[in-house]
Amino acid sequence: MNILVIHGPNLHLLKIRKPEIYGNLSLRQINDAIKKRAKQIGVNIRSFQSNCEGEIIDAITSHSKWADAIIINPAAYTHYSYAIRDAIEAVNIPTVEVHLTNILKRESFRRISVIKPVCKKRFFGEGVMSYIKALNYMAAYLRRK
């Protein structure tokens, strides 16, 4: 099982940017936790981070033959990137949306997700555990297929 993990804009600033909101883990630490869990459950992971919408779309499409599933934290693109939404829909790879924070308890604009309709599920509000739960969910989903 191959799962592509995509981190959107500003997630490279984790641990620096508002740790009281986003937590004290760096993106490297989050990726390490994901890889550790992936190894435990027999999943191959490729992680990617970009601040650029086009690069995220390129990652989705260029991994379409490799990836059996996608876990994506689109970050700010969650709220308005129909281009990322369309790329996910086009490749037809099971996808899960992830957020570190509880986006439903934040500013009203953060509650809107144009990505949600093309995703199997969402995990949010639990920091790194949002990613781990998404990974566990996707592994179980792929095993059932």
Backbone as a chain_set.jsonl record, in Angstrom:
{"seq": "MNILVIHGPNLHLLKIRKPEIYGNLSLRQINDAIKKRAKQIGVNIRSFQSNCEGEIIDAITSHSKWADAIIINPAAYTHYSYAIRDAIEAVNIPTVEVHLTNILKRESFRRISVIKPVCKKRFFGEGVMSYIKALNYMAAYLRRK", "coords": {"N": [[0.838, -1.186, 0.0], [0.582, 2.135, -0.913], [0.835, 5.408, 0.151], [0.362, 8.788, -0.388], [1.31, 11.667, 1.253], [0.356, 14.907, 1.622], [1.294, 18.139, 2.41], [0.131, 21.353, 2.798], [0.359, 24.972, 2.204], [2.473, 26.942, 4.29], [2.869, 25.028, 6.238], [5.418, 24.202, 6.585], [6.294, 25.935, 8.429], [5.553, 25.092, 10.892], [5.79, 24.778, 14.423], [7.073, 27.157, 14.622], [5.244, 29.065, 13.715], [2.593, 30.361, 15.38], [2.482, 28.462, 17.763], [0.725, 28.024, 19.851], [-1.652, 27.573, 18.634], [-1.164, 25.776, 16.492], [0.495, 23.874, 17.571], [3.478, 22.295, 18.992], [5.098, 20.75, 17.425], [7.373, 20.187, 14.76], [7.224, 20.158, 11.139], [8.868, 18.14, 10.232], [8.949, 16.466, 12.485], [6.274, 15.675, 12.55], [6.109, 14.316, 10.094], [7.928, 12.267, 10.699], [6.527, 10.898, 12.71], [4.338, 10.002, 11.23], [5.633, 8.325, 9.377], [6.707, 6.424, 11.124], [4.377, 5.206, 12.159], [3.317, 4.272, 9.757], [5.2, 2.355, 9.016], [4.751, 0.491, 11.046], [2.255, -0.492, 10.337], [2.598, -1.47, 7.826], [2.691, 0.195, 5.488], [3.688, 2.125, 2.703], [5.086, 5.348, 2.502], [5.096, 8.544, 1.022], [6.051, 11.811, 1.485], [5.163, 15.22, 1.011], [5.556, 18.711, 0.761], [4.325, 21.908, -0.023], [4.125, 25.377, -0.775], [2.876, 26.207, -2.95], [0.171, 26.151, -5.094], [0.059, 24.975, -7.689], [2.223, 23.188, -7.583], [1.32, 21.376, -5.701], [-0.847, 20.286, -7.064], [0.585, 19.147, -9.184], [2.003, 17.201, -7.721], [-0.07, 15.54, -6.895], [-1.047, 14.581, -9.377], [1.281, 13.519, -10.59], [1.922, 11.419, -8.94], [-0.077, 9.65, -9.356], [-0.04, 7.083, -10.463], [1.49, 5.695, -8.653], [0.436, 6.078, -6.03], [-1.892, 4.64, -3.804], [-3.613, 5.853, -2.181], [-4.386, 9.104, -0.816], [-3.417, 11.431, 1.619], [-4.229, 14.547, 2.63], [-3.393, 17.744, 3.784], [-4.626, 20.534, 3.022], [-4.328, 23.043, 4.006], [-4.54, 26.561, 3.874], [-5.503, 26.442, 1.276], [-7.671, 24.82, 1.422], [-10.038, 26.23, 1.566], [-10.574, 27.485, -0.837], [-9.426, 26.372, -3.147], [-10.343, 25.228, -5.947], [-8.959, 24.099, -7.959], [-7.139, 22.251, -6.798], [-9.037, 20.577, -5.677], [-10.265, 19.654, -8.063], [-8.123, 18.245, -9.191], [-7.775, 16.147, -7.364], [-10.231, 14.888, -7.705], [-9.987, 14.18, -10.409], [-7.875, 12.272, -10.549], [-8.951, 10.225, -9.158], [-8.291, 8.843, -6.768], [-8.578, 7.413, -3.593], [-9.03, 9.735, -1.021], [-8.189, 11.543, 1.925], [-8.951, 14.282, 3.963], [-7.098, 16.384, 6.098], [-6.528, 18.222, 9.115], [-4.652, 20.042, 11.49], [-5.777, 21.602, 13.483], [-8.98, 22.313, 15.042], [-10.974, 23.071, 12.716], [-13.607, 23.782, 12.632], [-14.102, 25.287, 14.815], [-12.851, 27.652, 14.523], [-12.102, 30.734, 12.761], [-14.798, 31.898, 10.681], [-14.354, 31.64, 7.884], [-12.572, 29.541, 7.768], [-14.049, 27.311, 8.142], [-15.14, 26.453, 5.843], [-14.831, 24.109, 3.294], [-13.732, 23.359, 0.178], [-12.594, 21.116, -0.656], [-13.548, 18.942, 0.729], [-15.875, 17.583, -0.51], [-14.71, 15.749, -2.32], [-13.401, 13.923, -0.856], [-12.978, 10.988, 1.172], [-13.202, 11.094, 3.908], [-12.733, 13.214, 6.828], [-10.276, 14.348, 9.093], [-9.608, 16.147, 11.957], [-8.406, 18.648, 14.287], [-6.861, 17.338, 16.193], [-4.126, 17.609, 16.251], [-1.038, 16.042, 15.493], [-2.176, 13.543, 15.706], [-4.401, 13.65, 14.087], [-3.369, 13.157, 11.558], [-2.343, 10.569, 11.993], [-4.659, 9.111, 12.58], [-5.943, 9.419, 10.131], [-4.163, 8.008, 8.503], [-4.388, 5.405, 9.6], [-7.107, 4.958, 9.033], [-7.097, 5.058, 6.191], [-5.383, 2.914, 5.578], [-6.898, 0.754, 6.556], [-9.163, 1.064, 4.947], [-8.062, 0.578, 2.388], [-7.263, -2.067, 2.696], [-9.712, -3.328, 2.87], [-10.657, -3.083, 0.309]], "CA": [[0.0, 0.0, 0.0], [1.331, 3.38, -1.052], [0.031, 6.583, 0.498], [0.984, 10.091, -0.562], [0.906, 12.649, 2.265], [0.616, 16.254, 1.103], [1.159, 19.243, 3.364], [-0.043, 22.594, 2.06], [1.136, 26.174, 2.492], [2.887, 27.393, 5.618], [3.081, 23.945, 7.19], [6.861, 24.148, 6.866], [6.523, 26.866, 9.542], [5.076, 24.527, 12.161], [6.642, 24.964, 15.6], [7.426, 28.582, 14.631], [4.009, 29.826, 13.503], [1.52, 30.229, 16.354], [2.462, 27.139, 18.389], [-0.449, 27.909, 20.727], [-2.747, 27.094, 17.783], [-0.765, 24.659, 15.643], [1.265, 22.899, 18.323], [4.926, 22.454, 19.144], [5.836, 19.817, 16.577], [7.772, 20.659, 13.441], [6.758, 19.309, 10.049], [9.732, 16.95, 10.24], [8.479, 15.587, 13.562], [5.001, 15.108, 12.106], [6.428, 13.308, 9.082], [8.55, 11.13, 11.384], [5.452, 10.147, 13.376], [3.577, 9.34, 10.17], [6.466, 7.23, 8.85], [6.803, 5.386, 12.154], [3.121, 4.469, 12.174], [3.203, 3.592, 8.466], [6.045, 1.16, 9.085], [4.08, -0.457, 11.939], [1.076, -1.085, 9.701], [2.957, -1.98, 6.509], [2.319, 1.144, 4.443], [4.753, 2.982, 2.163], [4.698, 6.767, 2.556], [5.866, 9.641, 0.426], [5.552, 13.083, 2.013], [5.438, 16.367, 0.151], [5.025, 19.989, 1.242], [4.541, 23.042, -0.907], [3.331, 26.579, -0.597], [2.387, 26.555, -4.283], [-0.977, 25.372, -5.529], [0.418, 24.186, -8.86], [3.105, 22.09, -7.181], [0.468, 20.385, -5.034], [-1.566, 19.616, -8.156], [1.577, 18.299, -9.863], [2.289, 16.045, -6.859], [-1.24, 14.654, -6.97], [-1.128, 13.924, -10.681], [2.488, 12.742, -10.905], [1.932, 10.216, -8.097], [-1.339, 8.932, -9.549], [0.221, 5.661, -10.745], [2.14, 5.116, -7.467], [-0.359, 6.189, -4.803], [-3.176, 3.96, -3.63], [-4.436, 6.77, -1.386], [-3.78, 10.407, -0.52], [-3.786, 12.174, 2.82], [-3.87, 15.925, 2.306], [-3.717, 18.909, 4.592], [-4.506, 21.608, 2.049], [-4.122, 24.305, 4.733], [-5.391, 27.658, 3.39], [-6.145, 26.066, 0.01], [-8.913, 24.125, 1.756], [-11.194, 27.109, 1.503], [-10.857, 28.091, -2.135], [-8.727, 25.802, -4.295], [-11.083, 24.302, -6.795], [-7.962, 23.417, -8.79], [-6.705, 21.069, -6.045], [-10.225, 19.72, -5.63], [-10.43, 19.024, -9.364], [-7.03, 17.281, -9.378], [-8.121, 14.971, -6.553], [-11.335, 14.225, -8.38], [-9.53, 13.653, -11.697], [-7.049, 11.063, -10.406], [-9.834, 9.205, -8.601], [-7.573, 8.101, -5.732], [-9.211, 7.692, -2.298], [-8.335, 10.84, -0.357], [-8.653, 12.0, 3.231], [-8.565, 15.652, 4.312], [-6.577, 16.449, 7.469], [-6.128, 19.517, 9.663], [-4.126, 19.95, 12.854], [-6.668, 22.309, 14.401], [-10.411, 22.107, 14.834], [-11.351, 24.155, 11.809], [-15.005, 24.166, 12.866], [-14.14, 26.199, 15.961], [-11.998, 28.794, 14.215], [-12.771, 31.782, 11.997], [-15.847, 31.347, 9.814], [-13.84, 31.263, 6.568], [-11.844, 28.272, 7.882], [-15.029, 26.217, 8.246], [-15.528, 26.096, 4.48], [-13.879, 23.255, 2.58], [-14.109, 22.959, -1.171], [-11.924, 19.827, -0.841], [-14.342, 17.914, 1.411], [-16.737, 16.728, -1.341], [-13.97, 14.724, -3.071], [-12.661, 13.127, 0.129], [-13.711, 9.918, 1.858], [-13.376, 11.415, 5.323], [-11.903, 14.31, 7.339], [-9.783, 14.242, 10.466], [-9.109, 17.473, 12.32], [-8.488, 19.072, 15.678], [-6.104, 16.496, 17.113], [-2.7, 17.724, 15.999], [-0.441, 14.948, 14.717], [-3.088, 12.392, 15.72], [-5.289, 13.753, 12.922], [-2.667, 12.443, 10.487], [-2.24, 9.141, 12.349], [-5.999, 8.545, 12.39], [-6.162, 9.364, 8.682], [-3.345, 6.902, 8.008], [-5.046, 4.164, 10.023], [-8.353, 4.848, 8.269], [-6.797, 4.74, 4.801], [-4.848, 1.549, 5.522], [-8.049, -0.154, 6.72], [-9.976, 1.212, 3.734], [-7.39, -0.102, 1.266], [-7.296, -3.522, 2.958], [-11.08, -3.811, 2.585], [-10.909, -3.037, -1.142]], "C": [[0.88, 1.245, 0.0], [0.419, 4.568, -0.78], [0.88, 7.844, 0.365], [0.429, 11.043, 0.49], [1.325, 14.022, 1.762], [0.321, 17.279, 2.192], [1.137, 20.544, 2.57], [0.754, 23.764, 2.602], [1.299, 26.469, 3.983], [3.099, 26.266, 6.624], [4.569, 23.691, 7.446], [7.226, 25.073, 8.035], [6.012, 26.336, 10.881], [6.181, 24.602, 13.205], [7.068, 26.423, 15.734], [6.156, 29.424, 14.6], [2.947, 29.442, 14.536], [1.454, 28.838, 17.001], [1.275, 26.947, 19.34], [-1.677, 27.423, 19.941], [-2.365, 25.79, 17.079], [0.098, 23.615, 16.346], [2.764, 23.139, 18.272], [5.744, 21.488, 18.311], [6.181, 20.477, 15.248], [7.186, 19.726, 12.383], [7.594, 18.032, 9.981], [9.274, 15.958, 11.308], [7.142, 14.929, 13.201], [5.243, 14.029, 11.063], [7.075, 12.075, 9.703], [7.501, 10.261, 12.071], [4.606, 9.38, 12.358], [4.357, 8.139, 9.644], [6.582, 6.086, 9.854], [5.531, 4.54, 12.174], [2.941, 3.677, 10.872], [4.015, 2.297, 8.459], [5.372, 0.082, 9.939], [2.923, -1.178, 11.246], [1.336, -1.511, 8.251], [2.537, -1.118, 5.336], [3.558, 1.924, 4.005], [4.235, 4.411, 2.091], [5.655, 7.6, 1.724], [5.228, 10.926, 0.928], [6.019, 14.225, 1.125], [4.826, 17.603, 0.787], [5.314, 21.057, 0.211], [3.633, 24.184, -0.505], [2.616, 26.968, -1.886], [1.289, 25.6, -4.747], [-0.626, 24.455, -6.701], [1.317, 23.008, -8.527], [2.318, 20.988, -6.465], [-0.316, 19.598, -6.08], [-0.626, 18.678, -8.903], [1.901, 17.056, -9.044], [1.138, 15.04, -6.919], [-1.232, 13.881, -8.285], [0.096, 13.079, -10.993], [2.605, 11.475, -10.067], [0.712, 9.329, -8.345], [-1.15, 7.45, -9.883], [0.8, 4.952, -9.52], [1.176, 5.022, -6.284], [-1.655, 5.387, -4.874], [-4.155, 4.847, -2.866], [-3.645, 8.057, -1.172], [-4.32, 10.896, 0.814], [-3.317, 13.596, 2.567], [-4.319, 16.889, 3.389], [-3.552, 20.097, 3.651], [-4.257, 22.979, 2.672], [-5.047, 25.378, 4.144], [-6.082, 27.334, 2.076], [-7.455, 25.308, 0.219], [-10.131, 24.942, 1.364], [-11.523, 27.632, 0.11], [-10.181, 27.429, -3.333], [-9.566, 24.742, -5.011], [-10.125, 23.537, -7.7], [-7.433, 22.163, -8.087], [-7.865, 20.082, -5.944], [-10.385, 18.951, -6.934], [-9.34, 17.99, -9.641], [-7.31, 16.004, -8.594], [-9.232, 14.18, -7.238], [-10.866, 13.535, -9.668], [-8.743, 12.358, -11.554], [-7.833, 9.91, -9.794], [-9.1, 8.265, -7.634], [-8.255, 8.421, -4.402], [-8.374, 8.695, -1.493], [-9.008, 11.174, 0.961], [-8.105, 13.405, 3.467], [-8.197, 15.694, 5.794], [-6.28, 17.899, 7.834], [-5.664, 19.313, 11.097], [-5.113, 20.525, 13.864], [-8.119, 21.929, 14.129], [-10.925, 23.271, 14.007], [-12.795, 24.611, 12.004], [-15.158, 25.125, 14.039], [-13.248, 27.425, 15.756], [-12.791, 29.833, 13.427], [-13.742, 31.161, 10.99], [-15.317, 30.917, 8.451], [-13.106, 29.928, 6.603], [-12.785, 27.068, 7.95], [-15.466, 25.707, 6.877], [-14.431, 25.237, 3.855], [-14.437, 22.913, 1.215], [-13.48, 21.602, -1.512], [-12.802, 18.682, -0.314], [-15.179, 17.024, 0.488], [-16.005, 15.627, -2.123], [-13.124, 13.844, -2.15], [-13.573, 12.09, 0.779], [-14.084, 10.315, 3.28], [-12.493, 12.611, 5.652], [-11.493, 13.986, 8.765], [-9.199, 15.598, 10.818], [-9.193, 17.678, 13.823], [-7.679, 18.268, 16.668], [-4.599, 16.534, 16.851], [-2.199, 16.572, 15.139], [-1.353, 13.723, 14.678], [-4.119, 12.464, 14.594], [-4.671, 13.0, 11.743], [-2.627, 10.934, 10.761], [-3.595, 8.459, 12.154], [-6.337, 8.431, 10.905], [-5.388, 8.203, 8.065], [-3.977, 5.556, 8.363], [-6.323, 3.917, 9.216], [-8.063, 4.406, 6.839], [-6.237, 3.327, 4.651], [-5.978, 0.535, 5.629], [-8.931, -0.115, 5.477], [-9.367, 0.438, 2.572], [-7.384, -1.62, 1.467], [-8.67, -4.109, 2.652], [-11.352, -3.893, 1.092], [-10.471, -4.297, -1.823]], "O": [[1.797, 1.38, 0.81], [-0.634, 4.715, -1.402], [1.969, 7.945, 0.931], [-0.786, 11.205, 0.605], [2.505, 14.269, 1.508], [-0.747, 17.281, 2.804], [2.03, 20.799, 1.762], [1.705, 23.583, 3.362], [0.395, 26.269, 4.794], [3.475, 26.534, 7.765], [4.928, 23.033, 8.422], [8.334, 25.0, 8.566], [6.037, 27.047, 11.885], [7.365, 24.499, 12.883], [7.389, 26.878, 16.831], [6.013, 30.378, 15.365], [2.467, 28.308, 14.545], [0.476, 28.115, 16.808], [0.871, 25.813, 19.6], [-2.631, 26.918, 20.533], [-3.133, 24.828, 17.069], [0.398, 22.573, 15.763], [3.249, 24.053, 17.605], [6.962, 21.413, 18.472], [5.384, 21.228, 14.685], [6.71, 18.636, 12.701], [7.063, 16.957, 9.699], [9.22, 14.753, 11.061], [6.916, 13.76, 13.514], [4.654, 12.95, 11.133], [6.8, 10.953, 9.277], [7.576, 9.033, 12.022], [4.208, 8.242, 12.605], [3.797, 7.054, 9.486], [6.557, 4.916, 9.474], [5.595, 3.311, 12.203], [2.464, 2.542, 10.893], [3.56, 1.271, 7.953], [5.415, -1.1, 9.597], [2.647, -2.342, 11.539], [0.404, -1.871, 7.532], [2.082, -1.627, 4.312], [4.373, 2.33, 4.834], [3.102, 4.658, 1.678], [6.866, 7.379, 1.728], [4.017, 11.114, 0.815], [7.116, 14.198, 0.566], [3.706, 17.554, 1.296], [6.404, 21.11, -0.36], [2.538, 23.991, 0.024], [1.851, 27.932, -1.918], [1.481, 24.384, -4.781], [-0.986, 23.277, -6.693], [1.186, 21.94, -9.125], [2.624, 19.805, -6.614], [-0.431, 18.377, -5.983], [-0.993, 17.546, -9.218], [2.059, 15.972, -9.605], [1.363, 13.832, -6.986], [-1.394, 12.661, -8.294], [-0.035, 12.02, -11.606], [3.321, 10.55, -10.45], [0.495, 8.36, -7.617], [-2.038, 6.645, -9.601], [0.624, 3.744, -9.363], [1.116, 3.992, -5.613], [-2.401, 5.445, -5.852], [-5.366, 4.626, -2.897], [-2.424, 8.099, -1.323], [-5.512, 10.791, 1.101], [-2.134, 13.825, 2.316], [-5.461, 16.856, 3.847], [-2.445, 20.614, 3.5], [-4.006, 23.955, 1.965], [-6.232, 25.114, 3.938], [-7.14, 27.891, 1.784], [-8.253, 25.173, -0.708], [-11.13, 24.403, 0.888], [-12.612, 28.16, -0.115], [-10.358, 27.903, -4.455], [-9.499, 23.549, -4.717], [-10.448, 22.441, -8.158], [-7.294, 21.117, -8.722], [-7.674, 18.877, -6.112], [-10.614, 17.742, -6.921], [-9.611, 16.963, -10.263], [-7.105, 14.903, -9.105], [-9.171, 12.954, -7.333], [-11.306, 12.426, -9.974], [-8.921, 11.439, -12.353], [-7.427, 8.753, -9.899], [-9.273, 7.047, -7.685], [-8.49, 9.593, -4.108], [-7.169, 8.518, -1.314], [-10.23, 11.098, 1.095], [-6.935, 13.678, 3.2], [-8.889, 15.119, 6.635], [-5.846, 18.694, 7.0], [-6.228, 18.499, 11.829], [-5.265, 19.997, 14.966], [-8.437, 21.305, 13.116], [-11.268, 24.325, 14.541], [-13.16, 25.71, 11.585], [-16.225, 25.708, 14.233], [-12.935, 28.142, 16.706], [-14.022, 29.807, 13.43], [-13.532, 30.046, 10.512], [-15.787, 29.918, 7.906], [-13.021, 29.246, 5.582], [-12.341, 25.927, 7.825], [-16.089, 24.651, 6.77], [-13.254, 25.595, 3.886], [-15.476, 22.264, 1.098], [-13.8, 21.011, -2.543], [-12.787, 17.581, -0.864], [-15.196, 15.809, 0.684], [-16.639, 14.661, -2.547], [-12.244, 13.114, -2.608], [-14.779, 12.297, 0.913], [-15.135, 9.93, 3.793], [-11.618, 12.983, 4.87], [-12.267, 13.422, 9.539], [-8.389, 16.143, 10.068], [-9.933, 16.994, 14.53], [-7.793, 18.488, 17.874], [-3.883, 15.594, 17.195], [-2.854, 16.175, 14.175], [-1.309, 12.949, 13.721], [-4.657, 11.433, 14.19], [-5.369, 12.291, 11.017], [-2.853, 10.127, 9.859], [-3.663, 7.351, 11.622], [-6.949, 7.452, 10.478], [-5.907, 7.497, 7.201], [-4.083, 4.673, 7.512], [-6.58, 2.797, 8.774], [-8.704, 3.487, 6.329], [-6.578, 2.622, 3.701], [-6.013, -0.438, 4.875], [-9.393, -1.156, 5.01], [-10.071, -0.273, 1.855], [-7.49, -2.372, 0.498], [-8.776, -5.258, 2.223], [-12.185, -4.686, 0.654], [-10.611, -4.421, -3.04]]}, "num_chains": 1, "name": "protein.A"}
